[in-house]
């Protein structure tokens, strides 16, 4: 036979409100485990067992929920660890590429330095050879200048006379051109 809420509250040492809350929290409890006798609501034996073991069931539900959350957290942790491993590998690859780039850069700078030194040496050799050639040319020039000095004097005199005549002609032409130009010819 069933028990009333009052009897059950005294047996479980809970208030009537706590019993009602437990009844309401279990889905379909009223329709399956309660019935009315006169003005009282009675709970069958199976319902009484459910309400008596309510705390144990809640604890089990909480444990299963916690276990599910822990499993979910472990899965998330596992996924995050995999992602971290992938990122670490990517960083290592990038670091290796950066190291190679820096080595190439250093090699290029060293090669450029060697080339500059080689160019300096070559330019030094060219300057020294050109200075020795110039000294030999200077000696030849002084000898030929003494011989040709008289010949060049005659040529210079003729050129001077010619230049004087040419400049006189040019001055006459510019005067004529200036006389013919008016202000409207500038446009």
Secondary structure as GFF3:
##gff-version 3
##sequence-region A 1 187
A	DSSP	beta_strand	3	4	.	.	.	ID=ss1
A	DSSP	alpha_helix	5	12	.	.	.	ID=ss2
A	DSSP	alpha_helix	16	25	.	.	.	ID=ss3
A	DSSP	alpha_helix	29	33	.	.	.	ID=ss4
A	DSSP	beta_strand	34	37	.	.	.	ID=ss5
A	DSSP	beta_strand	40	43	.	.	.	ID=ss6
A	DSSP	alpha_helix	45	52	.	.	.	ID=ss7
A	DSSP	alpha_helix	54	180	.	.	.	ID=ss8
A	DSSP	three_ten_helix	183	186	.	.	.	ID=ss9
###
